[in-house]
Amino acid sequence: MTTVFYQLECEVMCKNHAGVRKGEVGDIITTHVPVFADISPSEIQKIQDEVSNIRFLDLNKPSISKMDEIWAEILFGADAGTCLEDACRLLRFLANRRNLQ
């Protein structure tokens, strides 16, 4: 939930409310969640090893964390780097746009 991918999804799906995101039940129901049964034991171990390093993002200046890199590799394989950079760029744009409203 702290990855740039989840935060980007929240920015897109949730409503703007006084400069913050407001999620409702309908928004949560449509959230994309990985099928954990499809994740290999070694990938799960990588995630577990990184859990203690989770930190909150500055959405206006998101930085790529090791957890982001792990999930990008799991979700996008060879396209992980490109997808991660795109997600960061889009998250920055949407968060800054929300703050201006």
Phi, psi and omega per residue, in radians:
M1 nan -0.231 3.109
T2 -1.726 0.019 -3.126
T3 -1.284 2.766 3.095
V4 -1.082 -0.506 -3.125
F5 -1.186 -0.786 3.126
Y6 -1.200 -0.742 3.137
Q7 -1.107 -0.648 3.075
L8 -1.118 -0.755 3.106
E9 -1.060 -0.723 3.096
C10 -1.099 -0.739 3.129
E11 -1.060 -0.684 -3.094
V12 -1.317 -0.740 -2.990
M13 -1.542 -0.567 -3.039
C14 -1.470 2.840 -3.103
K15 -1.601 2.606 3.076
N16 -1.356 2.260 -3.129
H17 -2.483 1.808 3.126
A18 0.934 0.756 3.079
G19 1.441 0.033 3.076
V20 -2.196 2.938 3.096
R21 -1.495 2.423 3.067
K22 -2.116 1.991 3.118
G23 -1.705 2.436 3.089
E24 -2.062 2.987 -3.084
V25 -0.929 -0.770 3.139
G26 -1.058 -0.572 3.108
D27 -1.224 -0.730 -3.106
I28 -1.167 -0.677 -3.115
I29 -1.049 -0.573 -3.098
T30 -1.603 0.100 3.122
T31 -1.140 2.366 3.088
H32 -1.381 2.242 3.138
V33 -2.251 2.308 3.120
P34 -1.073 2.627 3.043
V35 -1.455 1.786 -3.015
F36 -1.129 -0.427 3.104
A37 -1.154 -0.363 -3.138
D38 -1.566 -0.038 -3.120
I39 -1.613 2.300 -3.086
S40 -1.206 2.721 3.089
P41 -0.994 -0.634 3.136
S42 -1.200 -0.617 3.087
E43 -1.202 -0.698 3.086
I44 -1.076 -0.701 3.116
Q45 -1.099 -0.724 3.100
K46 -1.039 -0.741 3.123
I47 -1.105 -0.838 -3.127
Q48 -1.084 -0.652 -3.141
D49 -1.157 -0.466 -3.064
E50 -1.678 -0.180 -3.044
V51 -0.967 -0.666 -3.098
S52 -1.213 -0.219 -3.126
N53 -1.734 0.189 -3.117
I54 -1.174 2.385 3.082
R55 -2.445 2.804 3.129
F56 -1.377 2.602 -3.127
L57 -1.587 2.556 2.857
D58 -1.493 1.818 -3.010
L59 -1.116 -0.433 3.106
N60 -1.352 -0.370 3.118
K61 -2.455 1.093 -3.082
P62 -1.147 2.451 3.061
S63 -2.034 2.662 -3.082
I64 -1.453 2.187 3.128
S65 -1.753 2.947 3.071
K66 -1.052 -0.669 3.116
M67 -1.090 -0.699 3.075
D68 -1.039 -0.763 -3.137
E69 -1.112 -0.700 3.120
I70 -1.085 -0.874 -3.125
W71 -1.148 -0.651 3.107
A72 -1.068 -0.743 3.114
E73 -1.101 -0.765 -3.140
I74 -1.128 -0.794 -3.029
L75 -1.402 -0.613 -2.963
F76 -2.152 -0.053 3.069
G77 0.943 -2.139 -3.075
A78 -1.087 -0.408 -3.138
D79 -1.623 0.204 -3.040
A80 -0.970 -0.860 -3.085
G81 -1.070 -0.806 3.134
T82 -1.107 -0.802 -3.132
C83 -1.125 -0.651 3.134
L84 -1.180 -0.773 3.092
E85 -1.102 -0.741 3.113
D86 -1.097 -0.752 3.141
A87 -1.091 -0.740 3.124
C88 -1.106 -0.803 -3.126
R89 -1.084 -0.793 3.137
L90 -1.161 -0.698 3.112
L91 -1.083 -0.790 3.112
R92 -1.030 -0.821 -3.135
F93 -1.056 -0.866 -3.090
L94 -1.166 -0.689 3.135
A95 -1.160 -0.739 3.113
N96 -1.145 -0.691 3.120
R97 -1.117 -0.732 3.131
R98 -1.086 -0.694 -3.127
N99 -1.170 -0.423 3.137
L100 -1.432 -0.298 -3.085
Q101 -1.400 nan nan
